[in-house]
Amino acid sequence: MLTLNVRPDVLIAGSDEVAMGVVQEAERCKINVPSAIGVLGVDDQPMSANLKIPLSTVQQPVKRMGQAAAEVMLKQISGTETSTETVFELKVIKRASA
């Protein structure tokens, strides 16, 4: 994707780790992040803020998500009716990469 003649304005990676790899490859190809392409990760890993180009990321309430999943699983095991949808608030952490 970094070699395309027409690049997207931003790449949203499925994880901070993948986004870090995209930033490294962009640097290797002499593509400026964020002016030529923005990069956004997911998970707000602790190392994301301490990179050469701090990574913009999406913060998820992972602990609450795990607790909710466990509660649904336990209800299903016991035969209790469960809701099919839970919405969690996400937060975009804006840093230098996007």
Backbone as JSON Lines, residues from 0, in Angstrom:
{"i":0,"aa":"M","n":[0.81,-1.19,0.0],"ca":[0.0,0.0,0.0],"c":[0.86,1.26,0.0]}
{"i":1,"aa":"L","n":[2.0,1.21,0.65],"ca":[2.85,2.39,0.71],"c":[3.46,2.72,-0.64]}
{"i":2,"aa":"T","n":[3.43,1.78,-1.58],"ca":[3.99,2.03,-2.91],"c":[2.94,2.49,-3.92]}
{"i":3,"aa":"L","n":[1.68,2.63,-3.5],"ca":[0.63,3.08,-4.4],"c":[0.9,4.51,-4.86]}
{"i":4,"aa":"N","n":[0.51,4.81,-6.1],"ca":[0.66,6.18,-6.6],"c":[-0.26,7.13,-5.86]}
{"i":5,"aa":"V","n":[-1.48,6.67,-5.55],"ca":[-2.43,7.47,-4.79],"c":[-2.67,6.75,-3.47]}
{"i":6,"aa":"R","n":[-2.18,7.33,-2.39],"ca":[-2.31,6.72,-1.07],"c":[-3.54,7.25,-0.35]}
{"i":7,"aa":"P","n":[-4.07,6.47,0.58],"ca":[-5.14,7.0,1.43],"c":[-4.57,8.09,2.34]}
{"i":8,"aa":"D","n":[-5.43,8.9,2.89],"ca":[-4.99,9.94,3.83],"c":[-4.52,9.33,5.14]}
{"i":9,"aa":"V","n":[-5.16,8.23,5.53],"ca":[-4.82,7.6,6.81],"c":[-5.0,6.09,6.69]}
{"i":10,"aa":"L","n":[-4.19,5.36,7.42],"ca":[-4.33,3.91,7.52],"c":[-4.73,3.58,8.95]}
{"i":11,"aa":"I","n":[-5.8,2.82,9.1],"ca":[-6.24,2.38,10.43],"c":[-5.86,0.91,10.55]}
{"i":12,"aa":"A","n":[-4.93,0.62,11.43],"ca":[-4.47,-0.75,11.63],"c":[-5.33,-1.43,12.69]}
{"i":13,"aa":"G","n":[-5.34,-2.75,12.68],"ca":[-6.13,-3.52,13.64],"c":[-5.54,-3.55,15.03]}
{"i":14,"aa":"S","n":[-4.3,-3.1,15.16],"ca":[-3.65,-3.08,16.48],"c":[-2.54,-2.03,16.46]}
{"i":15,"aa":"D","n":[-2.12,-1.63,17.64],"ca":[-0.99,-0.69,17.72],"c":[0.27,-1.32,17.17]}
{"i":16,"aa":"E","n":[0.46,-2.62,17.39],"ca":[1.67,-3.28,16.93],"c":[1.77,-3.23,15.4]}
{"i":17,"aa":"V","n":[0.66,-3.49,14.72],"ca":[0.65,-3.42,13.26],"c":[0.88,-1.99,12.81]}
{"i":18,"aa":"A","n":[0.25,-1.03,13.47],"ca":[0.44,0.38,13.13],"c":[1.9,0.79,13.29]}
{"i":19,"aa":"M","n":[2.57,0.29,14.33],"ca":[3.99,0.6,14.52],"c":[4.81,0.08,13.35]}
{"i":20,"aa":"G","n":[4.48,-1.1,12.86],"ca":[5.16,-1.65,11.69],"c":[4.93,-0.81,10.45]}
{"i":21,"aa":"V","n":[3.72,-0.29,10.29],"ca":[3.4,0.59,9.15],"c":[4.24,1.86,9.23]}
{"i":22,"aa":"V","n":[4.34,2.44,10.41],"ca":[5.15,3.66,10.58],"c":[6.61,3.37,10.26]}
{"i":23,"aa":"Q","n":[7.14,2.26,10.74],"ca":[8.53,1.89,10.44],"c":[8.75,1.72,8.94]}
{"i":24,"aa":"E","n":[7.83,1.03,8.28],"ca":[7.96,0.81,6.83],"c":[7.84,2.13,6.07]}
{"i":25,"aa":"A","n":[6.96,3.0,6.52],"ca":[6.84,4.32,5.88],"c":[8.15,5.08,5.99]}
{"i":26,"aa":"E","n":[8.75,5.05,7.17],"ca":[10.05,5.72,7.36],"c":[11.1,5.13,6.43]}
{"i":27,"aa":"R","n":[11.13,3.8,6.33],"ca":[12.1,3.12,5.47],"c":[11.93,3.54,4.01]}
{"i":28,"aa":"C","n":[10.67,3.77,3.61],"ca":[10.36,4.18,2.23],"c":[10.41,5.69,2.05]}
{"i":29,"aa":"K","n":[10.87,6.4,3.06],"ca":[10.97,7.87,3.01],"c":[9.61,8.54,2.82]}
{"i":30,"aa":"I","n":[8.58,7.95,3.43],"ca":[7.23,8.51,3.41],"c":[6.97,9.15,4.77]}
{"i":31,"aa":"N","n":[6.67,10.43,4.78],"ca":[6.53,11.15,6.04],"c":[5.19,10.86,6.72]}
{"i":32,"aa":"V","n":[5.28,10.42,7.95],"ca":[4.1,10.24,8.81],"c":[4.1,11.41,9.78]}
{"i":33,"aa":"P","n":[3.07,12.2,9.85],"ca":[1.73,12.05,9.3],"c":[1.44,12.89,8.07]}
{"i":34,"aa":"S","n":[2.39,13.69,7.56],"ca":[2.03,14.61,6.47],"c":[1.68,13.88,5.17]}
{"i":35,"aa":"A","n":[2.34,12.78,4.85],"ca":[2.03,12.04,3.62],"c":[0.97,10.97,3.86]}
{"i":36,"aa":"I","n":[0.98,10.37,5.04],"ca":[-0.02,9.38,5.41],"c":[-0.12,9.34,6.94]}
{"i":37,"aa":"G","n":[-1.34,9.38,7.44],"ca":[-1.56,9.26,8.88],"c":[-1.72,7.78,9.23]}
{"i":38,"aa":"V","n":[-1.36,7.45,10.45],"ca":[-1.47,6.06,10.91],"c":[-2.17,6.06,12.27]}
{"i":39,"aa":"L","n":[-3.19,5.2,12.39],"ca":[-3.95,5.07,13.63],"c":[-3.95,3.61,14.04]}
{"i":40,"aa":"G","n":[-3.61,3.36,15.29],"ca":[-3.63,2.0,15.83],"c":[-4.86,1.78,16.69]}
{"i":41,"aa":"V","n":[-4.93,0.61,17.29],"ca":[-6.03,0.25,18.18],"c":[-5.46,-0.45,19.4]}
{"i":42,"aa":"D","n":[-5.88,-0.07,20.57],"ca":[-5.58,-0.7,21.86],"c":[-4.84,0.21,22.85]}
{"i":43,"aa":"D","n":[-4.24,1.3,22.4],"ca":[-3.5,2.21,23.28],"c":[-2.5,1.46,24.14]}
{"i":44,"aa":"Q","n":[-1.64,0.7,23.48],"ca":[-0.57,0.0,24.18],"c":[0.37,1.02,24.84]}
{"i":45,"aa":"P","n":[0.92,0.71,26.02],"ca":[1.77,1.69,26.72],"c":[2.92,2.22,25.88]}
{"i":46,"aa":"M","n":[3.51,1.4,25.04],"ca":[4.65,1.85,24.25],"c":[4.26,2.83,23.15]}
{"i":47,"aa":"S","n":[2.97,2.9,22.81],"ca":[2.51,3.74,21.71],"c":[2.83,5.22,21.9]}
{"i":48,"aa":"A","n":[2.81,5.66,23.13],"ca":[3.07,7.08,23.42],"c":[4.55,7.42,23.41]}
{"i":49,"aa":"N","n":[5.41,6.4,23.46],"ca":[6.84,6.64,23.62],"c":[7.66,6.36,22.37]}
{"i":50,"aa":"L","n":[7.03,6.26,21.23],"ca":[7.74,6.01,19.98],"c":[8.35,7.28,19.44]}
{"i":51,"aa":"K","n":[9.25,7.14,18.47],"ca":[9.85,8.3,17.79],"c":[8.75,9.21,17.26]}
{"i":52,"aa":"I","n":[7.73,8.61,16.63],"ca":[6.51,9.32,16.23],"c":[5.4,8.72,17.08]}
{"i":53,"aa":"P","n":[5.01,9.38,18.16],"ca":[3.97,8.82,19.03],"c":[2.71,8.45,18.23]}
{"i":54,"aa":"L","n":[2.18,7.29,18.52],"ca":[1.11,6.69,17.73],"c":[-0.28,7.12,18.2]}
{"i":55,"aa":"S","n":[-1.05,7.68,17.27],"ca":[-2.48,7.92,17.55],"c":[-3.15,6.55,17.62]}
{"i":56,"aa":"T","n":[-4.12,6.41,18.5],"ca":[-4.69,5.09,18.73],"c":[-6.12,5.2,19.24]}
{"i":57,"aa":"V","n":[-6.81,4.09,19.21],"ca":[-8.16,4.01,19.75],"c":[-8.09,3.23,21.06]}
{"i":58,"aa":"Q","n":[-8.5,3.86,22.13],"ca":[-8.49,3.23,23.45],"c":[-9.83,2.52,23.67]}
{"i":59,"aa":"Q","n":[-9.75,1.26,24.05],"ca":[-10.95,0.46,24.32],"c":[-10.99,0.1,25.8]}
{"i":60,"aa":"P","n":[-12.17,0.0,26.38],"ca":[-12.28,-0.42,27.79],"c":[-12.15,-1.95,27.89]}
{"i":61,"aa":"V","n":[-10.94,-2.45,27.67],"ca":[-10.71,-3.88,27.54],"c":[-11.15,-4.65,28.79]}
{"i":62,"aa":"K","n":[-10.87,-4.11,29.97],"ca":[-11.26,-4.81,31.2],"c":[-12.78,-4.95,31.28]}
{"i":63,"aa":"R","n":[-13.5,-3.85,31.01],"ca":[-14.97,-3.9,31.05],"c":[-15.51,-4.83,29.96]}
{"i":64,"aa":"M","n":[-14.87,-4.85,28.81],"ca":[-15.31,-5.73,27.73],"c":[-15.15,-7.2,28.14]}
{"i":65,"aa":"G","n":[-14.03,-7.51,28.77],"ca":[-13.8,-8.88,29.24],"c":[-14.79,-9.28,30.32]}
{"i":66,"aa":"Q","n":[-15.05,-8.36,31.25],"ca":[-16.02,-8.65,32.31],"c":[-17.41,-8.9,31.73]}
{"i":67,"aa":"A","n":[-17.81,-8.08,30.77],"ca":[-19.13,-8.23,30.15],"c":[-19.22,-9.56,29.4]}
{"i":68,"aa":"A","n":[-18.15,-9.93,28.71],"ca":[-18.14,-11.2,27.98],"c":[-18.26,-12.38,28.95]}
{"i":69,"aa":"A","n":[-17.54,-12.3,30.07],"ca":[-17.61,-13.38,31.07],"c":[-19.01,-13.47,31.67]}
{"i":70,"aa":"E","n":[-19.64,-12.33,31.94],"ca":[-21.0,-12.33,32.49],"c":[-21.99,-12.97,31.51]}
{"i":71,"aa":"V","n":[-21.88,-12.63,30.24],"ca":[-22.77,-13.21,29.24],"c":[-22.54,-14.72,29.15]}
{"i":72,"aa":"M","n":[-21.28,-15.13,29.15],"ca":[-20.97,-16.56,29.07],"c":[-21.55,-17.31,30.26]}
{"i":73,"aa":"L","n":[-21.39,-16.77,31.46],"ca":[-21.93,-17.44,32.65],"c":[-23.46,-17.51,32.61]}
{"i":74,"aa":"K","n":[-24.1,-16.45,32.12],"ca":[-25.56,-16.46,31.99],"c":[-26.0,-17.51,30.97]}
{"i":75,"aa":"Q","n":[-25.29,-17.61,29.88],"ca":[-25.64,-18.59,28.86],"c":[-25.45,-20.02,29.38]}
{"i":76,"aa":"I","n":[-24.39,-20.24,30.13],"ca":[-24.15,-21.56,30.71],"c":[-25.28,-21.94,31.66]}
{"i":77,"aa":"S","n":[-25.78,-20.95,32.41],"ca":[-26.85,-21.24,33.37],"c":[-28.23,-21.25,32.72]}
{"i":78,"aa":"G","n":[-28.29,-20.96,31.41],"ca":[-29.56,-20.97,30.71],"c":[-30.35,-19.69,30.82]}
{"i":79,"aa":"T","n":[-29.77,-18.64,31.37],"ca":[-30.43,-17.35,31.51],"c":[-30.41,-16.6,30.19]}
{"i":80,"aa":"E","n":[-31.48,-15.89,29.91],"ca":[-31.59,-15.07,28.7],"c":[-30.54,-13.95,28.76]}
{"i":81,"aa":"T","n":[-29.88,-13.68,27.64],"ca":[-28.87,-12.62,27.6],"c":[-29.17,-11.66,26.45]}
{"i":82,"aa":"S","n":[-28.7,-10.43,26.6],"ca":[-28.85,-9.47,25.51],"c":[-27.83,-9.8,24.43]}
{"i":83,"aa":"T","n":[-28.11,-9.39,23.22],"ca":[-27.23,-9.74,22.12],"c":[-26.26,-8.62,21.75]}
{"i":84,"aa":"E","n":[-26.41,-7.45,22.35],"ca":[-25.56,-6.33,21.98],"c":[-25.2,-5.49,23.19]}
{"i":85,"aa":"T","n":[-23.92,-5.18,23.29],"ca":[-23.43,-4.25,24.31],"c":[-22.56,-3.24,23.6]}
{"i":86,"aa":"V","n":[-22.76,-1.98,23.86],"ca":[-21.98,-0.92,23.23],"c":[-21.04,-0.34,24.27]}
{"i":87,"aa":"F","n":[-19.77,-0.26,23.89],"ca":[-18.75,0.31,24.77],"c":[-18.24,1.61,24.16]}
{"i":88,"aa":"E","n":[-17.9,2.55,25.02],"ca":[-17.39,3.83,24.56],"c":[-15.9,3.69,24.22]}
{"i":89,"aa":"L","n":[-15.54,4.14,23.03],"ca":[-14.15,4.15,22.61],"c":[-13.64,5.59,22.66]}
{"i":90,"aa":"K","n":[-12.34,5.73,22.78],"ca":[-11.76,7.07,22.85],"c":[-10.56,7.13,21.91]}
{"i":91,"aa":"V","n":[-10.55,8.12,21.04],"ca":[-9.4,8.32,20.16],"c":[-8.35,9.13,20.92]}
{"i":92,"aa":"I","n":[-7.15,8.57,20.99],"ca":[-6.03,9.25,21.63],"c":[-5.19,9.86,20.51]}
{"i":93,"aa":"K","n":[-5.26,11.18,20.36],"ca":[-4.57,11.87,19.28],"c":[-3.12,12.13,19.66]}
{"i":94,"aa":"R","n":[-2.25,11.57,18.84],"ca":[-0.81,11.81,18.99],"c":[-0.25,12.21,17.63]}
{"i":95,"aa":"A","n":[1.04,12.17,17.47],"ca":[1.69,12.74,16.28],"c":[1.49,11.95,14.99]}
{"i":96,"aa":"S","n":[1.1,10.69,15.03],"ca":[1.08,9.88,13.81],"c":[-0.14,10.12,12.91]}
{"i":97,"aa":"A","n":[-1.13,10.83,13.39],"ca":[-2.31,11.08,12.55],"c":[-2.9,12.44,12.87]}
